[in-house]
Amino acid sequence: MVDREDVRCAYDEITATYTSERVATHDESESAALAALFDSVPDGCRLLDAGCGHGTPALEYALDPSNECDPELAVGLDLSRGQLETATRLVPDAALCQGEMSQLPFAADTFDTVTALYSLIHVPIDDHQTAIEAFERVLKPGGRLLLTEGWTEWTGSNPNWLETGTEMQWHMAGAEATREQLESAGFELVTAGEFTDALADEEDARFPYFHARLAE
């Protein structure tokens, strides 16, 4: 069973290592997916990065002036205080807050787009549908969502993740279940693909992503 407090403490402990590893192993397909996402929303869009971590790649991409996102409306939410402290240095123009994605502290119809990259997979599996419904609530009609998941349902942990001596836990619902959860929440799939994640335990591990649109 994934324990939110254990996940939060783990990311607090390994923030420096995780940040350096994630930045060093950036997948260009993530940039392509983010470009497609931002091309689909209005100029000056409002972004929520749910599980923003240290702020890359979504907040960093949104705050690039060429991408025409309102810098005052690029918001990052994360469970880990350590990750947010790092984000204040890497993406200082973003608005950051600590919280859980299944209980988003924002009003309905606030954002044009939501991203949840490698973050929903740390939420207890019984709360995945709740989190996706929270994304639906804070998105405007016609808003876009980009999230990653696992290919198959799997719950587990690594007691020495990234060779830090810190245990990390995951809860993956699987691609098919995630498609069903998106549809149940009122989303329609725009496109799907996969990212390569060099930080996963398996060599050349790939994670599916879903770009979905909320019905108007």
Secondary structure, 3 states (H helix, E strand, C coil): CCCHHHHHHHHHHHHHHHHHHHHHCCCHHHHHHHHHHHHCCCCCEEEEEECCCCCCCHHHHHCCHHHCEEEEEEEEEECCHHHHHHHHHHCCCCEEEECCHHHCCCCCCCEEEEEECCCHHHCCHHHHHHHHHHHHHHEEEEEEEEEECCCCCEEEEECCHHHCCCCEEEEECCHHHHHHHHHHCCEEEEEEEEEECCCCCCCCCEEEEEEEEECC
